[in-house]
Amino acid sequence: MISSALRRRGARRDPAFAFRLKLFFLVCVTIAAIYGAWSVKPRILLIQGGPAIFALVLTVLAS
């Protein structure tokens, strides 16, 4: 679905699609950090989740 949308519209031509794509991947990294902190080591949330959450907040504020 994502690859067909990229071919049809392209992220460069559609800023709304590019924004949704950024949010999707930043949320995926944040969820992975939360799961890693819960299952392995709490420090993972700081190391992996910190920058992802920071980037997520800045991306939302920039829109």
N, C-alpha and C positions, 0 to 999 in steps of 0.2 A: 504494500500500500504506500509506504513512504517513497520507495524508489519510483513508482509510477507517478506519484505527485511531483517528485523532483523533475522527472522528464517532462511532464505536462507543463508545469508552471515554472519550476525552478525557484530555488530559495532566493536567488539574487533578484529576481523580478517581483517576488511577492514578499514584502516585508512582514506581513502578518504570519505567513507560513514560516518564515525564518525565525520569528519570535517564538512561535509555538514549538518549533523544533529545538530551540535553545532551552526553553523551559522543560521540555520532555527529558532531555539528556541531563540537565542539572538536577532535576527531581530524581532521576534514576541513580545518579551518583550519591545523592543525599540519602536515599533509601538504602543503598548498599552500605553506606557508612553507618547508618543506624543499626542495620542488621549485623554488621561486623562488630560494632561496639557491644551489642547485646550478646553475641555468640562467642566472640573471641577475646577482644581486649577493648576496654572503654576508651583507650587512647586513640583508637582508629577514628572515633567520632571527631576528635580534634584535628587529627592529621589529614584525613580525607574529607570529612564532612564540613570542617570549618571553611576552607576555601570554596567549596561548592555552595554552601549556604550564603556566604558573602557574595559570590557571583550571582546567585539567584536573586538576592535582595537588590543588588545593583541593576540587574537586568530588568526587574519589575519596575524599579524606580525610573529607569531610563526610558521606559515606554510611554 
